[in-house]
Amino acid sequence: MISKSDWKLFREKLPEWQEKYMEKLVGEYIVFLSKDDKAASYKFWELEKRIKKDRKHPGVIMELNKSEATWDIVTLIRHKVISPVDLSDFSEELQQDVQRTLEMHRG
């Protein structure tokens, strides 16, 4: 179970991490839309599909539940929203729990 201080820090950091991830997505959209090799209608509908898919990604939206926080952090790492380095402000115990979970469920 995540400590009270780690839970508080997680709730503070998650919006920052998600904002950074969405900035990355917007950059990808800009590159896609800037290409001259496709018709505007194609780009429009492809972008609409991509946004529909991306909006379900944990880097964009995530339900918070204290009992699932360690798993949520593992999910964020697996989806490349954050890396283990982003956990440096968290307790050593949480960092170890996340690392153990990542190693147990590798693959």
Secondary structure, 3 states (H helix, E strand, C coil): CCCHHHHHHHHHHHHHHHHHHHHHHHHHHHHHHHCCCCCHHHHHHHHHHHHHHHCCCCCCCCCCCHHHHHHHHHHHHHCCCCCHHHHCCCCHHHHHHHHHHHHHCCC
